[in-house]
């Protein structure tokens, strides 16, 4: 008959919640390289940029980001195409890229 526990999130009880990251592809599948390679690239870029966000210029950036998306021809492992970025700047950039992608798809 199904679970009678209170559905607390996404219509499921705590016992029946999907495990975090379930069904998500591995870094190798998403980025074409292992997580160890990603960490090594991030260390190099962090050392080069001193934690300075390439998007806003502020200090304390902690995420590694492709300046030109791989889907738009940016190189995956080229250090010139990699920079560190703040979480909020990354979100802003990603939203802009999604809007631009939708615009390009509509114009095809």
N, CA, C and O atoms as a GROMACS GRO file, in nm:
protein
  432
    1UNK      N    1   0.081  -0.119   0.000
    1UNK     CA    2   0.000   0.000   0.000
    1UNK      C    3   0.085   0.126   0.000
    1UNK      O    4   0.034   0.233  -0.031
    2UNK      N    5   0.213   0.116   0.034
    2UNK     CA    6   0.300   0.233   0.032
    2UNK      C    7   0.333   0.284   0.170
    2UNK      O    8   0.277   0.239   0.270
    3UNK      N    9   0.423   0.376   0.173
    3UNK     CA   10   0.470   0.436   0.298
    3UNK      C   11   0.367   0.533   0.354
    3UNK      O   12   0.308   0.612   0.280
    4UNK      N   13   0.345   0.526   0.485
    4UNK     CA   14   0.247   0.615   0.548
    4UNK      C   15   0.316   0.725   0.630
    4UNK      O   16   0.250   0.798   0.703
    5UNK      N   17   0.447   0.735   0.617
    5UNK     CA   18   0.519   0.839   0.691
    5UNK      C   19   0.497   0.975   0.627
    5UNK      O   20   0.460   0.984   0.510
    6UNK      N   21   0.520   1.079   0.704
    6UNK     CA   22   0.503   1.216   0.658
    6UNK      C   23   0.603   1.247   0.546
    6UNK      O   24   0.723   1.225   0.562
    7UNK      N   25   0.552   1.297   0.436
    7UNK     CA   26   0.638   1.338   0.325
    7UNK      C   27   0.697   1.474   0.359
    7UNK      O   28   0.624   1.573   0.366
    8UNK      N   29   0.827   1.479   0.380
    8UNK     CA   30   0.890   1.603   0.426
    8UNK      C   31   0.959   1.681   0.314
    8UNK      O   32   0.975   1.802   0.324
    9UNK      N   33   0.999   1.613   0.209
    9UNK     CA   34   1.073   1.681   0.104
    9UNK      C   35   1.053   1.605  -0.028
    9UNK      O   36   1.067   1.482  -0.032
   10UNK      N   37   1.022   1.676  -0.133
   10UNK     CA   38   1.002   1.617  -0.265
   10UNK      C   39   0.897   1.507  -0.264
   10UNK      O   40   0.904   1.412  -0.342
   11UNK      N   41   0.799   1.520  -0.175
   11UNK     CA   42   0.690   1.425  -0.171
   11UNK      C   43   0.726   1.290  -0.113
   11UNK      O   44   0.653   1.192  -0.135
   12UNK      N   45   0.838   1.282  -0.039
   12UNK     CA   46   0.881   1.154   0.019
   12UNK      C   47   0.921   1.173   0.164
   12UNK      O   48   0.961   1.282   0.206
   13UNK      N   49   0.909   1.064   0.241
   13UNK     CA   50   0.954   1.068   0.380
   13UNK      C   51   1.107   1.059   0.384
   13UNK      O   52   1.171   1.031   0.282
   14UNK      N   53   1.164   1.082   0.501
   14UNK     CA   54   1.310   1.078   0.515
   14UNK      C   55   1.368   0.944   0.470
   14UNK      O   56   1.473   0.940   0.406
   15UNK      N   57   1.300   0.836   0.502
   15UNK     CA   58   1.351   0.703   0.468
   15UNK      C   59   1.356   0.679   0.317
   15UNK      O   60   1.442   0.606   0.268
   16UNK      N   61   1.265   0.740   0.244
   16UNK     CA   62   1.256   0.714   0.100
   16UNK      C   63   1.312   0.827   0.012
   16UNK      O   64   1.288   0.829  -0.108
   17UNK      N   65   1.386   0.920   0.072
   17UNK     CA   66   1.451   1.025  -0.007
   17UNK      C   67   1.560   0.965  -0.094
   17UNK      O   68   1.626   0.868  -0.056
   18UNK      N   69   1.577   1.020  -0.210
   18UNK     CA   70   1.684   0.978  -0.300
   18UNK      C   71   1.818   1.019  -0.240
   18UNK      O   72   1.831   1.131  -0.191
   19UNK      N   73   1.918   0.932  -0.244
   19UNK     CA   74   2.049   0.969  -0.189
   19UNK      C   75   2.106   1.089  -0.264
   19UNK      O   76   2.087   1.102  -0.385
   20UNK      N   77   2.176   1.178  -0.193
   20UNK     CA   78   2.237   1.292  -0.261
   20UNK      C   79   2.324   1.245  -0.376
   20UNK      O   80   2.397   1.147  -0.364
   21UNK      N   81   2.317   1.315  -0.487
   21UNK     CA   82   2.398   1.291  -0.607
   21UNK      C   83   2.363   1.161  -0.678
   21UNK      O   84   2.434   1.122  -0.770
   22UNK      N   85   2.256   1.094  -0.638
   22UNK     CA   86   2.217   0.971  -0.706
   22UNK      C   87   2.182   1.002  -0.852
   22UNK      O   88   2.110   1.097  -0.880
   23UNK      N   89   2.233   0.923  -0.939
   23UNK     CA   90   2.204   0.940  -1.081
   23UNK      C   91   2.288   1.046  -1.149
   23UNK      O   92   2.275   1.067  -1.269
   24UNK      N   93   2.375   1.111  -1.075
   24UNK     CA   94   2.460   1.214  -1.134
   24UNK      C   95   2.586   1.148  -1.190
   24UNK      O   96   2.644   1.060  -1.126
   25UNK      N   97   2.625   1.190  -1.307
   25UNK     CA   98   2.742   1.130  -1.370
   25UNK      C   99   2.870   1.170  -1.295
   25UNK      O  100   2.871   1.268  -1.221
   26UNK      N  101   2.974   1.093  -1.314
   26UNK     CA  102   3.101   1.118  -1.246
   26UNK      C  103   3.173   1.237  -1.310
   26UNK      O  104   3.139   1.276  -1.422
   27UNK      N  105   3.271   1.296  -1.240
   27UNK     CA  106   3.347   1.406  -1.299
   27UNK      C  107   3.410   1.366  -1.433
   27UNK      O  108   3.419   1.448  -1.525
   28UNK      N  109   3.455   1.242  -1.443
   28UNK     CA  110   3.516   1.198  -1.569
   28UNK      C  111   3.415   1.206  -1.683
   28UNK      O  112   3.448   1.246  -1.794
   29UNK      N  113   3.291   1.166  -1.655
   29UNK     CA  114   3.186   1.170  -1.758
   29UNK      C  115   3.142   1.314  -1.788
   29UNK      O  116   3.116   1.348  -1.903
   30UNK      N  117   3.134   1.398  -1.683
   30UNK     CA  118   3.090   1.537  -1.704
   30UNK      C  119   3.196   1.622  -1.770
   30UNK      O  120   3.166   1.702  -1.858
   31UNK      N  121   3.320   1.607  -1.728
   31UNK     CA  122   3.426   1.699  -1.772
   31UNK      C  123   3.532   1.634  -1.860
   31UNK      O  124   3.620   1.704  -1.911
   32UNK      N  125   3.525   1.503  -1.879
   32UNK     CA  126   3.624   1.437  -1.963
   32UNK      C  127   3.759   1.420  -1.894
   32UNK      O  128   3.860   1.395  -1.961
   33UNK      N  129   3.762   1.432  -1.762
   33UNK     CA  130   3.886   1.413  -1.686
   33UNK      C  131   3.851   1.370  -1.544
   33UNK      O  132   3.739   1.390  -1.497
   34UNK      N  133   3.947   1.310  -1.478
   34UNK     CA  134   3.923   1.260  -1.342
   34UNK      C  135   3.917   1.376  -1.244
   34UNK      O  136   3.962   1.487  -1.273
   35UNK      N  137   3.860   1.349  -1.127
   35UNK     CA  138   3.855   1.452  -1.023
   35UNK      C  139   3.995   1.490  -0.976
   35UNK      O  140   4.017   1.604  -0.934
   36UNK      N  141   4.090   1.395  -0.981
   36UNK     CA  142   4.228   1.426  -0.945
   36UNK      C  143   4.290   1.526  -1.041
   36UNK      O  144   4.363   1.616  -0.999
   37UNK      N  145   4.262   1.510  -1.170
   37UNK     CA  146   4.311   1.605  -1.269
   37UNK      C  147   4.248   1.741  -1.246
   37UNK      O  148   4.315   1.844  -1.256
   38UNK      N  149   4.118   1.743  -1.215
   38UNK     CA  150   4.050   1.870  -1.187
   38UNK      C  151   4.112   1.940  -1.065
   38UNK      O  152   4.132   2.061  -1.067
   39UNK      N  153   4.142   1.863  -0.961
   39UNK     CA  154   4.203   1.923  -0.842
   39UNK      C  155   4.341   1.980  -0.874
   39UNK      O  156   4.376   2.087  -0.825
   40UNK      N  157   4.420   1.908  -0.956
   40UNK     CA  158   4.553   1.956  -0.994
   40UNK      C  159   4.543   2.085  -1.074
   40UNK      O  160   4.619   2.179  -1.052
   41UNK      N  161   4.449   2.090  -1.168
   41UNK     CA  162   4.429   2.212  -1.246
   41UNK      C  163   4.385   2.328  -1.156
   41UNK      O  164   4.431   2.440  -1.172
   42UNK      N  165   4.296   2.299  -1.062
   42UNK     CA  166   4.248   2.403  -0.970
   42UNK      C  167   4.363   2.458  -0.887
   42UNK      O  168   4.372   2.579  -0.865
   43UNK      N  169   4.452   2.370  -0.839
   43UNK     CA  170   4.567   2.417  -0.761
   43UNK      C  171   4.654   2.512  -0.844
   43UNK      O  172   4.698   2.616  -0.795
   44UNK      N  173   4.679   2.475  -0.970
   44UNK     CA  174   4.762   2.558  -1.058
   44UNK      C  175   4.696   2.695  -1.083
   44UNK      O  176   4.762   2.798  -1.077
   45UNK      N  177   4.568   2.693  -1.110
   45UNK     CA  178   4.497   2.818  -1.140
   45UNK      C  179   4.487   2.904  -1.014
   45UNK      O  180   4.503   3.026  -1.022
   46UNK      N  181   4.461   2.842  -0.898
   46UNK     CA  182   4.455   2.917  -0.772
   46UNK      C  183   4.589   2.984  -0.744
   46UNK      O  184   4.593   3.100  -0.702
   47UNK      N  185   4.698   2.911  -0.767
   47UNK     CA  186   4.831   2.968  -0.744
   47UNK      C  187   4.858   3.083  -0.841
   47UNK      O  188   4.915   3.186  -0.802
   48UNK      N  189   4.817   3.066  -0.965
   48UNK     CA  190   4.838   3.170  -1.066
   48UNK      C  191   4.757   3.296  -1.036
   48UNK      O  192   4.807   3.408  -1.046
   49UNK      N  193   4.629   3.277  -0.999
   49UNK     CA  194   4.537   3.389  -0.982
   49UNK      C  195   4.526   3.440  -0.838
   49UNK      O  196   4.459   3.540  -0.813
   50UNK      N  197   4.592   3.373  -0.744
   50UNK     CA  198   4.588   3.412  -0.603
   50UNK      C  199   4.446   3.425  -0.548
   50UNK      O  200   4.419   3.512  -0.465
   51UNK      N  201   4.356   3.340  -0.595
   51UNK     CA  202   4.219   3.342  -0.545
   51UNK      C  203   4.138   3.462  -0.593
   51UNK      O  204   4.033   3.492  -0.535
   52UNK      N  205   4.185   3.531  -0.696
   52UNK     CA  206   4.116   3.648  -0.750
   52UNK      C  207   4.014   3.604  -0.855
   52UNK      O  208   4.049   3.536  -0.951
   53UNK      N  209   3.888   3.642  -0.835
   53UNK     CA  210   3.780   3.605  -0.926
   53UNK      C  211   3.799   3.671  -1.062
   53UNK      O  212   3.811   3.793  -1.070
   54UNK      N  213   3.803   3.593  -1.167
   54UNK     CA  214   3.823   3.649  -1.301
   54UNK      C  215   3.699   3.724  -1.348
   54UNK      O  216   3.708   3.802  -1.444
   55UNK      N  217   3.583   3.703  -1.285
   55UNK     CA  218   3.458   3.765  -1.328
   55UNK      C  219   3.443   3.906  -1.271
   55UNK      O  220   3.413   4.000  -1.343
   56UNK      N  221   3.464   3.919  -1.138
   56UNK     CA  222   3.444   4.050  -1.073
   56UNK      C  223   3.573   4.114  -1.025
   56UNK      O  224   3.576   4.233  -0.993
   57UNK      N  225   3.681   4.035  -1.019
   57UNK     CA  226   3.809   4.089  -0.975
   57UNK      C  227   3.830   4.084  -0.824
   57UNK      O  228   3.936   4.120  -0.775
   58UNK      N  229   3.728   4.040  -0.750
   58UNK     CA  230   3.738   4.034  -0.605
   58UNK      C  231   3.821   3.915  -0.557
   58UNK      O  232   3.844   3.820  -0.632
   59UNK      N  233   3.864   3.922  -0.433
   59UNK     CA  234   3.942   3.814  -0.372
   59UNK      C  235   3.851   3.708  -0.313
   59UNK      O  236   3.732   3.731  -0.293
   60UNK      N  237   3.909   3.591  -0.285
   60UNK     CA  238   3.836   3.484  -0.217
   60UNK      C  239   3.760   3.390  -0.308
   60UNK      O  240   3.675   3.315  -0.260
   61UNK      N  241   3.789   3.392  -0.438
   61UNK     CA  242   3.722   3.300  -0.530
   61UNK      C  243   3.769   3.158  -0.502
   61UNK      O  244   3.885   3.136  -0.470
   62UNK      N  245   3.677   3.061  -0.514
   62UNK     CA  246   3.713   2.925  -0.479
   62UNK      C  247   3.667   2.818  -0.576
   62UNK      O  248   3.699   2.700  -0.558
   63UNK      N  249   3.592   2.855  -0.680
   63UNK     CA  250   3.547   2.755  -0.777
   63UNK      C  251   3.627   2.766  -0.906
   63UNK      O  252   3.659   2.876  -0.951
   64UNK      N  253   3.658   2.652  -0.964
   64UNK     CA  254   3.726   2.648  -1.093
   64UNK      C  255   3.621   2.653  -1.203
   64UNK      O  256   3.520   2.583  -1.195
   65UNK      N  257   3.643   2.735  -1.304
   65UNK     CA  258   3.543   2.758  -1.408
   65UNK      C  259   3.609   2.773  -1.544
   65UNK      O  260   3.718   2.829  -1.556
   66UNK      N  261   3.543   2.721  -1.647
   66UNK     CA  262   3.587   2.746  -1.784
   66UNK      C  263   3.538   2.884  -1.825
   66UNK      O  264   3.418   2.911  -1.821
   67UNK      N  265   3.630   2.970  -1.863
   67UNK     CA  266   3.592   3.106  -1.905
   67UNK      C  267   3.504   3.100  -2.028
   67UNK      O  268   3.399   3.165  -2.033
   68UNK      N  269   3.544   3.023  -2.127
   68UNK     CA  270   3.462   2.996  -2.244
   68UNK      C  271   3.411   2.854  -2.229
   68UNK      O  272   3.492   2.761  -2.224
   69UNK      N  273   3.280   2.834  -2.223
   69UNK     CA  274   3.227   2.700  -2.203
   69UNK      C  275   3.280   2.601  -2.307
   69UNK      O  276   3.298   2.636  -2.424
   70UNK      N  277   3.303   2.479  -2.264
   70UNK     CA  278   3.350   2.374  -2.354
   70UNK      C  279   3.248   2.355  -2.466
   70UNK      O  280   3.286   2.326  -2.580
   71UNK      N  281   3.120   2.369  -2.435
   71UNK     CA  282   3.015   2.353  -2.536
   71UNK      C  283   3.022   2.460  -2.645
   71UNK      O  284   2.964   2.444  -2.752
   72UNK      N  285   3.094   2.570  -2.616
   72UNK     CA  286   3.109   2.678  -2.714
   72UNK      C  287   3.250   2.684  -2.770
   72UNK      O  288   3.292   2.786  -2.825
   73UNK      N  289   3.324   2.574  -2.755
   73UNK     CA  290   3.456   2.566  -2.814
   73UNK      C  291   3.572   2.593  -2.720
   73UNK      O  292   3.687   2.591  -2.763
   74UNK      N  293   3.544   2.617  -2.594
   74UNK     CA  294   3.651   2.639  -2.497
   74UNK      C  295   3.725   2.510  -2.467
   74UNK      O  296   3.665   2.403  -2.463
   75UNK      N  297   3.855   2.521  -2.447
   75UNK     CA  298   3.937   2.404  -2.419
   75UNK      C  299   3.917   2.358  -2.275
   75UNK      O  300   3.909   2.440  -2.183
   76UNK      N  301   3.907   2.225  -2.255
   76UNK     CA  302   3.882   2.170  -2.122
   76UNK      C  303   3.999   2.189  -2.027
   76UNK      O  304   3.979   2.223  -1.910
   77UNK      N  305   4.122   2.168  -2.075
   77UNK     CA  306   4.237   2.165  -1.985
   77UNK      C  307   4.333   2.281  -2.005
   77UNK      O  308   4.437   2.287  -1.939
   78UNK      N  309   4.302   2.372  -2.094
   78UNK     CA  310   4.389   2.486  -2.122
   78UNK      C  311   4.383   2.584  -2.005
   78UNK      O  312   4.276   2.634  -1.973
   79UNK      N  313   4.496   2.610  -1.943
   79UNK     CA  314   4.498   2.699  -1.828
   79UNK      C  315   4.450   2.840  -1.864
   79UNK      O  316   4.400   2.912  -1.778
   80UNK      N  317   4.466   2.879  -1.990
   80UNK     CA  318   4.418   3.011  -2.032
   80UNK      C  319   4.265   3.017  -2.035
   80UNK      O  320   4.208   3.126  -2.030
   81UNK      N  321   4.199   2.903  -2.043
   81UNK     CA  322   4.054   2.898  -2.043
   81UNK      C  323   3.997   2.867  -1.906
   81UNK      O  324   3.875   2.852  -1.892
   82UNK      N  325   4.080   2.856  -1.805
   82UNK     CA  326   4.036   2.825  -1.670
   82UNK      C  327   4.062   2.943  -1.579
   82UNK      O  328   4.165   3.010  -1.589
   83UNK      N  329   3.969   2.968  -1.490
   83UNK     CA  330   3.986   3.073  -1.391
   83UNK      C  331   3.911   3.035  -1.266
   83UNK      O  332   3.826   2.946  -1.267
   84UNK      N  333   3.943   3.104  -1.157
   84UNK     CA  334   3.867   3.083  -1.034
   84UNK      C  335   3.762   3.192  -1.025
   84UNK      O  336   3.781   3.304  -1.072
   85UNK      N  337   3.650   3.157  -0.964
   85UNK     CA  338   3.534   3.245  -0.962
   85UNK      C  339   3.459   3.227  -0.831
   85UNK      O  340   3.455   3.117  -0.776
   86UNK      N  341   3.398   3.335  -0.782
   86UNK     CA  342   3.312   3.326  -0.663
   86UNK      C  343   3.188   3.244  -0.695
   86UNK      O  344   3.147   3.235  -0.811
   87UNK      N  345   3.128   3.186  -0.594
   87UNK     CA  346   3.007   3.106  -0.611
   87UNK      C  347   2.896   3.193  -0.672
   87UNK      O  348   2.830   3.151  -0.767
   88UNK      N  349   2.875   3.313  -0.618
   88UNK     CA  350   2.769   3.401  -0.669
   88UNK      C  351   2.798   3.448  -0.812
   88UNK      O  352   2.707   3.456  -0.894
   89UNK      N  353   2.924   3.479  -0.842
   89UNK     CA  354   2.962   3.519  -0.978
   89UNK      C  355   2.941   3.402  -1.074
   89UNK      O  356   2.896   3.422  -1.188
   90UNK      N  357   2.973   3.282  -1.029
   90UNK     CA  358   2.955   3.162  -1.112
   90UNK      C  359   2.807   3.144  -1.145
   90UNK      O  360   2.772   3.114  -1.259
   91UNK      N  361   2.722   3.162  -1.046
   91UNK     CA  362   2.578   3.148  -1.066
   91UNK      C  363   2.530   3.252  -1.168
   91UNK      O  364   2.454   3.220  -1.259
   92UNK      N  365   2.574   3.376  -1.151
   92UNK     CA  366   2.536   3.485  -1.242
   92UNK      C  367   2.581   3.454  -1.386
   92UNK      O  368   2.505   3.472  -1.481
   93UNK      N  369   2.706   3.409  -1.399
   93UNK     CA  370   2.760   3.376  -1.531
   93UNK      C  371   2.683   3.260  -1.593
   93UNK      O  372   2.650   3.264  -1.712
   94UNK      N  373   2.653   3.158  -1.514
   94UNK     CA  374   2.581   3.041  -1.565
   94UNK      C  375   2.440   3.078  -1.611
   94UNK      O  376   2.393   3.027  -1.713
   95UNK      N  377   2.373   3.164  -1.537
   95UNK     CA  378   2.239   3.209  -1.577
   95UNK      C  379   2.247   3.282  -1.710
   95UNK      O  380   2.165   3.260  -1.799
   96UNK      N  381   2.346   3.370  -1.724
   96UNK     CA  382   2.364   3.442  -1.849
   96UNK      C  383   2.392   3.349  -1.966
   96UNK      O  384   2.340   3.369  -2.076
   97UNK      N  385   2.473   3.247  -1.942
   97UNK     CA  386   2.504   3.149  -2.048
   97UNK      C  387   2.379   3.070  -2.086
   97UNK      O  388   2.359   3.040  -2.203
   98UNK      N  389   2.297   3.036  -1.987
   98UNK     CA  390   2.174   2.961  -2.016
   98UNK      C  391   2.078   3.046  -2.098
   98UNK      O  392   2.015   2.996  -2.192
   99UNK      N  393   2.067   3.173  -2.064
   99UNK     CA  394   1.980   3.264  -2.140
   99UNK      C  395   2.030   3.276  -2.283
   99UNK      O  396   1.952   3.270  -2.378
  100UNK      N  397   2.161   3.295  -2.298
  100UNK     CA  398   2.220   3.306  -2.433
  100UNK      C  399   2.202   3.177  -2.512
  100UNK      O  400   2.173   3.182  -2.631
  101UNK      N  401   2.218   3.063  -2.447
  101UNK     CA  402   2.198   2.934  -2.514
  101UNK      C  403   2.055   2.918  -2.563
  101UNK      O  404   2.031   2.869  -2.673
  102UNK      N  405   1.959   2.959  -2.479
  102UNK     CA  406   1.818   2.952  -2.518
  102UNK      C  407   1.791   3.044  -2.637
  102UNK      O  408   1.716   3.009  -2.728
  103UNK      N  409   1.851   3.161  -2.634
  103UNK     CA  410   1.832   3.257  -2.743
  103UNK      C  411   1.887   3.201  -2.874
  103UNK      O  412   1.824   3.213  -2.979
  104UNK      N  413   2.005   3.139  -2.866
  104UNK     CA  414   2.065   3.079  -2.987
  104UNK      C  415   1.978   2.964  -3.039
  104UNK      O  416   1.961   2.950  -3.160
  105UNK      N  417   1.924   2.883  -2.949
  105UNK     CA  418   1.841   2.770  -2.989
  105UNK      C  419   1.713   2.818  -3.057
  105UNK      O  420   1.668   2.758  -3.155
  106UNK      N  421   1.654   2.925  -3.007
  106UNK     CA  422   1.533   2.978  -3.068
  106UNK      C  423   1.558   3.036  -3.208
  106UNK      O  424   1.471   3.031  -3.294
  107UNK      N  425   1.678   3.089  -3.229
  107UNK     CA  426   1.711   3.152  -3.357
  107UNK      C  427   1.757   3.054  -3.464
  107UNK      O  428   1.787   3.095  -3.577
  108UNK      N  429   1.764   2.926  -3.432
  108UNK     CA  430   1.808   2.827  -3.531
  108UNK      C  431   1.700   2.798  -3.630
  108UNK      O  432   1.720   2.717  -3.721
   0.00000   0.00000   0.00000
